[in-house]
Every structure is written in structure tokens, then in C-alpha cells.
């Protein structure tokens, strides 16, 4: 469902900036350094988690100065809603994963349900090693963990840097918490 321009503006005006663009760029630099230390020389297959991971992957890849390949995985739970539902696989690169070092890149570690399913699928498909990088991690219990985390934030509904609110705001430079009345 499309947001009206008035609703879009109202949601943006009520949102609280938690992480600025400068702080996010510094976090991505730190992530790239940590990933490079661990994965340089392993020729990893980087899997962008669609659609939220597009921005994280796009900003991270130019900072990784070593041999790697890019692929993607597409599984979703939200489909424009503000709460997760059943997992739906749109694309699973089963054959490409066998025997590979895999770096999964996503926008957020929230509950971890989607990431845990992707990690399990990579393991089932024969990955030699699996690493997870997320731009944002909520301070809350997760069913899986990330190896590389950009920033940690409170457990609130967020948008920006790939995170969306009802399929909008992924392109916003910064991480913002949605106002309670918009959740």
C-alpha cells in the first residue's frame, strides 16, 4: 500500500534520529576493517539479503579491498507490514554456496528469524564457512548472532540505511525511530 505524501511527511517529521549519516559511515568503515581482517584471502561469496541489505552491501563492498564474489538471497517476512509473518523464499542460491566461505550482509538483526533461516540454509547447502554482517543490531534477544555489527540501537521500529517503514524510507541517510503513534 502506498503512503500519501502527507502521511510520508508526517512520519518523517515525527521520527527521532538515533544514528546520523556520519556515524553510520564510520560504522561501515569499522565493519569493513573487521571483515577484511577476517575474510581477506578467503575469496568469499558475499550474499546480499534482499531488499534491505542492498544499501548495506552497496556501501560495504567498495571498502573491501580483497577478492570476493557477489550474490544474493531473497527471503522475507514483512511484505510491507510492521510485524513479521511467515518466511517466504523468493531466491535461494543453493548450488553457488556449496564449499564456499559465505558472508551474509543484511540491514538489521532484529529478532533474527530471517537471518537464522538464511544461515541454516547456507549450512544445509554445504557452505564451508558462514559469517553474518548487519548494519544495525537491536538491543534485544536474537535467535542468531552477527559476526560484524555496525551499530546497536534500542528495540524500536526503525527506518533508514536500508531499513524500511511500510516499504518507504530505505534511502534515508541515518537511522530513525518511528514515533509510537505510527507503529
Backbone as CSV, one residue per row, in Angstrom:
resi,resn,N_x,N_y,N_z,CA_x,CA_y,CA_z,C_x,C_y,C_z
1,UNK,0.840,-1.173,0.000,0.000,0.000,0.000,0.894,1.248,0.000
2,UNK,0.550,2.191,-0.849,1.324,3.424,-0.949,0.951,4.381,0.178
3,UNK,1.969,5.101,0.656,1.729,6.172,1.617,1.425,7.456,0.843
4,UNK,0.480,8.212,1.338,0.219,9.516,0.732,1.393,10.433,1.051
5,UNK,1.618,11.464,0.237,2.700,12.413,0.549,2.540,13.042,1.935
6,UNK,1.313,13.273,2.355,1.064,13.863,3.678,1.465,12.900,4.795
7,UNK,1.112,11.629,4.630,1.470,10.628,5.639,2.982,10.439,5.685
8,UNK,3.606,10.378,4.513,5.062,10.233,4.443,5.743,11.364,5.209
9,UNK,5.331,12.579,4.942,5.920,13.743,5.602,5.673,13.715,7.104
10,UNK,4.481,13.329,7.513,4.152,13.276,8.942,5.007,12.235,9.667
11,UNK,5.173,11.060,9.069,6.000,10.014,9.675,7.445,10.511,9.792
12,UNK,7.957,11.118,8.724,9.329,11.636,8.740,9.502,12.723,9.796
13,UNK,8.537,13.615,9.906,8.638,14.721,10.872,8.594,14.250,12.322
14,UNK,7.861,13.171,12.590,7.734,12.670,13.967,8.873,11.733,14.366
15,UNK,9.632,11.232,13.406,10.687,10.256,13.689,11.847,10.899,14.441
16,UNK,12.523,10.070,15.232,13.675,10.517,16.020,14.957,9.947,15.419
17,UNK,15.927,10.822,15.130,17.208,10.365,14.593,18.011,9.704,15.716
18,UNK,18.328,8.422,15.535,19.134,7.692,16.514,20.609,7.652,16.119
19,UNK,20.880,7.526,14.812,22.249,7.430,14.318,22.365,8.332,13.087
20,UNK,23.268,9.275,13.114,23.447,10.196,11.995,24.140,9.506,10.820
21,UNK,24.087,10.168,9.676,24.766,9.657,8.497,26.268,9.536,8.747
22,UNK,26.888,10.518,9.365,28.326,10.452,9.651,28.660,9.262,10.541
23,UNK,27.861,9.048,11.572,28.104,7.910,12.475,27.923,6.580,11.748
24,UNK,26.954,6.500,10.835,26.764,5.272,10.064,27.945,5.017,9.138
25,UNK,28.444,6.059,8.495,29.589,5.889,7.603,30.823,5.413,8.386
26,UNK,31.029,5.944,9.588,32.131,5.490,10.432,31.935,4.026,10.828
27,UNK,30.708,3.649,11.125,30.413,2.260,11.489,30.694,1.321,10.325
28,UNK,30.346,1.740,9.119,30.609,0.912,7.940,32.113,0.771,7.723
29,UNK,32.859,1.836,7.953,34.326,1.752,7.858,34.873,0.717,8.846
30,UNK,34.382,0.753,10.090,34.842,-0.205,11.109,34.469,-1.638,10.720
31,UNK,33.251,-1.822,10.215,32.828,-3.154,9.770,33.742,-3.667,8.661
32,UNK,34.025,-2.810,7.682,34.866,-3.213,6.554,36.254,-3.629,7.033
33,UNK,36.793,-2.893,7.984,38.104,-3.238,8.527,38.067,-4.607,9.211
34,UNK,37.055,-4.845,10.025,36.935,-6.130,10.727,36.706,-7.281,9.753
35,UNK,35.864,-7.064,8.754,35.605,-8.101,7.750,36.874,-8.389,6.973
36,UNK,37.603,-7.357,6.603,38.846,-7.544,5.856,39.861,-8.349,6.659
37,UNK,39.984,-8.037,7.942,40.915,-8.784,8.789,40.573,-10.264,8.826
38,UNK,39.279,-10.577,8.871,38.873,-11.971,9.000,38.767,-12.710,7.669
39,UNK,38.322,-12.036,6.599,37.991,-12.759,5.369,38.924,-12.518,4.184
40,UNK,39.849,-11.555,4.278,40.787,-11.339,3.171,41.545,-12.633,2.900
41,UNK,41.662,-12.979,1.633,42.368,-14.198,1.251,41.501,-15.436,1.212
42,UNK,40.222,-15.321,1.553,39.337,-16.495,1.550,38.423,-16.540,0.329
43,UNK,38.441,-15.498,-0.514,37.594,-15.415,-1.713,36.123,-15.715,-1.365
44,UNK,35.534,-14.925,-0.455,34.170,-15.233,-0.027,33.115,-14.894,-1.079
45,UNK,31.990,-15.579,-0.967,30.785,-15.240,-1.704,29.966,-14.348,-0.785
46,UNK,29.793,-13.084,-1.165,29.016,-12.136,-0.370,27.567,-12.246,-0.813
47,UNK,26.691,-12.581,0.121,25.261,-12.688,-0.182,24.527,-11.480,0.376
48,UNK,24.013,-10.658,-0.508,23.186,-9.520,-0.120,21.784,-10.049,0.164
49,UNK,21.266,-9.744,1.343,19.901,-10.137,1.681,18.965,-9.073,1.104
50,UNK,18.151,-9.485,0.160,17.227,-8.565,-0.497,16.007,-8.362,0.386
51,UNK,15.455,-7.204,0.461,15.824,-5.982,-0.213,16.594,-5.052,0.725
52,UNK,16.447,-5.237,2.030,17.073,-4.340,2.992,18.575,-4.295,2.929
53,UNK,19.217,-5.395,2.555,20.667,-5.464,2.527,21.316,-4.762,1.354
54,UNK,20.525,-4.231,0.421,21.080,-3.584,-0.770,21.971,-2.401,-0.392
55,UNK,21.488,-1.542,0.477,22.275,-0.361,0.840,23.504,-0.769,1.639
56,UNK,23.341,-1.658,2.607,24.480,-2.124,3.400,25.546,-2.734,2.497
57,UNK,25.126,-3.591,1.586,26.074,-4.248,0.688,26.726,-3.239,-0.248
58,UNK,25.923,-2.338,-0.801,26.450,-1.339,-1.722,27.461,-0.406,-1.085
59,UNK,27.283,-0.089,0.168,28.226,0.786,0.866,29.446,0.022,1.373
60,UNK,29.262,-1.242,1.689,30.339,-2.052,2.250,31.325,-2.550,1.182
61,UNK,30.821,-3.006,0.042,31.683,-3.631,-0.965,32.860,-2.770,-1.412
62,UNK,32.678,-1.480,-1.710,33.839,-0.693,-2.135,34.907,-0.533,-1.056
63,UNK,34.571,-0.841,0.177,35.525,-0.730,1.280,36.269,-2.048,1.524
64,UNK,35.866,-3.110,0.840,36.507,-4.419,0.989,37.498,-4.591,-0.157
65,UNK,38.767,-4.404,0.139,39.806,-4.425,-0.886,40.466,-5.788,-0.977
66,UNK,39.661,-6.801,-1.262,40.177,-8.145,-1.480,39.247,-8.883,-2.440
67,UNK,39.716,-10.009,-2.912,38.975,-10.810,-3.882,37.700,-11.352,-3.240
68,UNK,36.564,-11.127,-3.912,35.273,-11.639,-3.447,34.322,-11.726,-4.620
69,UNK,33.232,-12.428,-4.423,32.166,-12.511,-5.419,30.869,-12.080,-4.774
70,UNK,29.931,-11.584,-5.571,28.661,-11.077,-5.059,27.503,-11.919,-5.566
71,UNK,26.621,-12.256,-4.650,25.375,-12.936,-4.976,24.279,-12.352,-4.107
72,UNK,23.144,-12.992,-4.109,22.057,-12.518,-3.250,21.180,-13.677,-2.815
73,UNK,20.425,-13.397,-1.790,19.408,-14.313,-1.296,18.181,-13.440,-1.044
74,UNK,17.009,-13.987,-1.282,15.794,-13.190,-1.101,14.764,-14.021,-0.342
75,UNK,14.595,-13.642,0.902,13.592,-14.274,1.761,12.975,-13.151,2.582
76,UNK,11.696,-13.212,2.789,11.048,-12.121,3.510,10.005,-12.592,4.488
77,UNK,9.717,-11.706,5.436,8.683,-11.961,6.438,7.701,-10.802,6.558
78,UNK,8.085,-9.620,6.123,7.282,-8.428,6.437,6.338,-8.016,5.311
79,UNK,6.801,-8.074,4.076,5.985,-7.727,2.915,5.204,-6.420,3.109
80,UNK,5.908,-5.383,3.606,5.296,-4.071,3.776,4.588,-3.856,5.097
81,UNK,4.448,-4.899,5.914,3.795,-4.771,7.217,4.814,-4.325,8.262
82,UNK,4.323,-3.982,9.447,5.232,-3.567,10.519,5.519,-4.698,11.498
83,UNK,5.010,-5.891,11.223,5.363,-7.059,12.029,5.570,-8.248,11.097
84,UNK,6.475,-9.140,11.496,6.859,-10.266,10.652,5.830,-11.370,10.633
85,UNK,5.778,-12.059,9.515,4.894,-13.201,9.347,5.691,-14.427,8.965
86,UNK,5.103,-15.256,8.146,5.727,-16.490,7.697,6.856,-16.187,6.707
87,UNK,7.942,-16.972,6.800,9.061,-16.817,5.870,8.650,-17.253,4.469
88,UNK,8.997,-16.451,3.484,8.740,-16.769,2.091,10.063,-16.656,1.327
89,UNK,10.512,-17.770,0.736,11.746,-17.773,-0.050,11.434,-17.350,-1.476
90,UNK,12.105,-16.289,-1.952,11.966,-15.840,-3.330,13.154,-16.321,-4.175
91,UNK,14.346,-16.382,-3.547,15.529,-16.882,-4.238,16.525,-17.421,-3.220
92,UNK,16.943,-18.663,-3.445,17.932,-19.325,-2.589,19.021,-19.898,-3.495
93,UNK,20.252,-19.364,-3.423,21.333,-19.769,-4.345,22.024,-21.062,-3.921
94,UNK,21.294,-22.131,-3.845,21.762,-23.402,-3.288,23.092,-23.876,-3.873
95,UNK,23.192,-24.013,-5.173,24.400,-24.568,-5.793,25.610,-23.646,-5.639
96,UNK,25.397,-22.353,-5.658,26.504,-21.394,-5.577,27.198,-21.417,-4.224
97,UNK,26.545,-21.936,-3.206,27.049,-21.884,-1.836,27.960,-23.059,-1.481
98,UNK,27.744,-24.198,-2.089,28.465,-25.423,-1.730,29.975,-25.215,-1.727
99,UNK,30.610,-25.456,-0.573,32.058,-25.369,-0.428,32.613,-23.965,-0.286
100,UNK,31.764,-22.961,-0.197,32.205,-21.563,-0.175,32.258,-20.969,1.231
101,UNK,33.142,-19.992,1.394,33.077,-19.093,2.537,31.999,-18.074,2.175
102,UNK,31.003,-17.910,3.019,29.864,-17.048,2.714,29.802,-15.910,3.731
103,UNK,29.644,-14.697,3.218,29.398,-13.529,4.057,27.989,-13.040,3.738
104,UNK,27.087,-13.168,4.692,25.711,-12.699,4.549,25.674,-11.253,5.030
105,UNK,25.145,-10.334,4.202,25.070,-8.916,4.561,23.605,-8.494,4.575
106,UNK,23.166,-7.969,5.721,21.774,-7.525,5.851,21.732,-6.171,6.543
107,UNK,20.569,-5.558,6.511,20.401,-4.250,7.131,20.294,-4.334,8.640
108,UNK,19.560,-5.340,9.168,19.274,-5.335,10.603,19.207,-6.746,11.178
109,UNK,19.625,-6.843,12.428,19.384,-8.031,13.243,18.373,-7.601,14.287
110,UNK,17.136,-8.025,14.080,16.019,-7.688,14.960,15.765,-8.911,15.832
111,UNK,14.810,-9.725,15.493,14.592,-10.992,16.204,15.596,-12.038,15.746
112,UNK,16.016,-11.929,14.485,16.980,-12.873,13.931,16.353,-14.048,13.223
113,UNK,15.044,-14.068,13.087,14.352,-15.205,12.479,14.773,-15.386,11.021
114,UNK,14.757,-14.307,10.252,15.131,-14.394,8.839,16.612,-14.754,8.692
115,UNK,17.484,-14.077,9.429,18.910,-14.380,9.332,19.224,-15.809,9.759
116,UNK,18.565,-16.284,10.790,18.792,-17.657,11.244,18.388,-18.642,10.153
117,UNK,17.297,-18.366,9.449,16.859,-19.237,8.361,17.870,-19.213,7.211
118,UNK,18.438,-18.051,6.916,19.437,-17.951,5.853,20.712,-18.693,6.246
119,UNK,21.154,-18.512,7.478,22.346,-19.231,7.969,22.115,-20.739,7.899
120,UNK,20.966,-21.189,8.345,20.636,-22.627,8.313,20.627,-23.136,6.866
121,UNK,20.053,-22.352,5.946,20.008,-22.747,4.541,21.419,-22.852,3.960
122,UNK,22.291,-21.889,4.302,23.680,-21.944,3.826,24.386,-23.180,4.374
123,UNK,24.165,-23.472,5.639,24.761,-24.658,6.250,24.241,-25.916,5.553
124,UNK,22.916,-25.992,5.352,22.305,-27.147,4.689,22.796,-27.301,3.247
125,UNK,23.100,-26.173,2.608,23.551,-26.195,1.216,25.057,-26.408,1.087
126,UNK,25.753,-26.627,2.208,27.149,-27.039,2.167,28.185,-25.937,2.201
127,UNK,27.854,-24.773,2.745,28.851,-23.700,2.868,30.011,-24.170,3.751
128,UNK,31.224,-23.813,3.365,32.402,-24.175,4.157,32.508,-23.320,5.409
129,UNK,32.048,-22.082,5.343,32.058,-21.171,6.476,30.994,-20.112,6.267
130,UNK,30.396,-19.659,7.348,29.318,-18.677,7.255,29.594,-17.543,8.224
131,UNK,29.528,-16.316,7.726,29.734,-15.111,8.520,28.562,-14.182,8.257
132,UNK,28.144,-13.450,9.272,26.997,-12.551,9.148,27.408,-11.129,9.509
133,UNK,27.064,-10.183,8.625,27.313,-8.761,8.868,25.979,-8.022,8.791
134,UNK,25.708,-7.181,9.787,24.491,-6.362,9.787,24.876,-4.920,10.117
135,UNK,24.208,-3.978,9.466,24.461,-2.572,9.772,23.952,-2.205,11.144
136,UNK,22.767,-2.735,11.488,22.094,-2.343,12.723,21.705,-3.596,13.503
137,UNK,21.951,-3.569,14.814,21.519,-4.654,15.697,20.691,-4.041,16.816
138,UNK,19.487,-4.548,16.990,18.663,-4.074,18.099,19.125,-4.733,19.389
139,UNK,19.079,-3.950,20.467,19.411,-4.482,21.796,18.199,-5.243,22.305
140,UNK,18.186,-6.536,22.010,17.106,-7.432,22.412,17.581,-8.861,22.167
141,UNK,16.892,-9.847,22.691,17.297,-11.233,22.408,17.121,-11.568,20.923
142,UNK,18.058,-12.383,20.393,18.008,-12.821,18.995,18.110,-14.334,18.959
143,UNK,17.589,-14.938,17.894,17.736,-16.384,17.725,19.029,-16.735,16.998
144,UNK,19.759,-15.718,16.513,21.090,-15.933,15.930,21.923,-14.682,16.216
145,UNK,23.200,-14.762,15.969,24.101,-13.637,16.242,24.806,-13.214,14.963
146,UNK,25.263,-11.971,14.938,26.053,-11.453,13.817,27.521,-11.417,14.212
147,UNK,28.380,-11.680,13.247,29.825,-11.610,13.464,30.340,-10.184,13.370
148,UNK,29.669,-9.369,12.562,30.077,-7.983,12.325,28.845,-7.097,12.455
149,UNK,28.914,-6.098,13.324,27.780,-5.212,13.596,28.236,-3.770,13.444
150,UNK,27.452,-2.992,12.695,27.758,-1.576,12.540,27.427,-0.790,13.788
151,UNK,26.154,-0.749,14.163,25.701,-0.013,15.340,24.658,-0.829,16.086
152,UNK,24.553,-0.573,17.378,23.494,-1.148,18.201,22.525,-0.036,18.575
153,UNK,21.241,-0.376,18.573,20.201,0.613,18.850,19.155,0.008,19.779
154,UNK,18.346,0.883,20.404,17.249,0.381,21.237,16.243,-0.413,20.392
155,UNK,15.431,-1.187,21.060,14.415,-2.017,20.410,13.202,-1.157,20.056
156,UNK,13.311,-0.464,18.916,12.235,0.385,18.412,12.054,0.097,16.929
157,UNK,10.947,0.530,16.370,10.742,0.366,14.932,11.553,1.437,14.213
158,UNK,12.378,1.014,13.239,13.380,1.890,12.631,13.198,2.023,11.129
159,UNK,13.802,3.074,10.579,13.948,3.188,9.131,15.234,3.928,8.809
160,UNK,15.661,3.785,7.538,16.872,4.437,7.044,17.984,3.443,6.796
161,UNK,18.901,3.765,5.906,20.042,2.904,5.551,19.603,1.477,5.212
162,UNK,18.529,1.361,4.474,18.046,0.043,4.052,16.837,-0.430,4.833
163,UNK,16.678,0.043,6.059,15.524,-0.328,6.881,14.298,0.432,6.377
164,UNK,13.170,-0.260,6.328,12.002,0.411,5.780,10.860,0.520,6.786
165,UNK,9.992,1.442,6.489,8.702,1.583,7.172,7.651,1.513,6.074
166,UNK,6.904,0.415,6.048,5.847,0.188,5.052,6.367,0.374,3.625
167,UNK,7.560,-0.158,3.369,8.240,-0.126,2.068,8.790,1.246,1.677
168,UNK,8.850,2.178,2.591,9.399,3.516,2.341,10.587,3.777,3.268
169,UNK,11.310,4.821,2.997,12.383,5.371,3.836,13.685,4.569,3.817
170,UNK,13.842,3.554,2.973,15.105,2.803,2.920,16.268,3.715,2.538
171,UNK,15.990,4.766,1.782,17.016,5.645,1.246,17.395,6.798,2.171
172,UNK,16.829,6.853,3.350,17.087,7.962,4.267,18.499,7.825,4.856
173,UNK,19.297,8.908,4.823,20.669,8.864,5.337,20.707,9.071,6.855
174,UNK,20.655,8.000,7.577,20.625,7.989,9.031,19.685,6.888,9.469
175,UNK,19.698,6.570,10.746,18.766,5.576,11.287,17.813,6.306,12.216
176,UNK,16.525,6.152,11.945,15.485,6.872,12.658,14.516,5.913,13.304
177,UNK,14.022,6.302,14.498,12.985,5.527,15.185,11.634,6.130,14.832
178,UNK,10.723,5.274,14.452,9.365,5.688,14.127,8.661,6.083,15.411
179,UNK,7.876,7.165,15.371,7.106,7.604,16.534,6.081,6.539,16.894
180,UNK,5.786,6.424,18.173,4.852,5.415,18.693,3.526,5.442,17.948
181,UNK,3.011,6.620,17.666,1.695,6.708,17.011,1.706,6.183,15.578
182,UNK,2.893,6.000,14.983,2.979,5.489,13.615,3.235,3.985,13.553
183,UNK,3.480,3.357,14.703,3.776,1.915,14.704,2.516,1.076,14.538
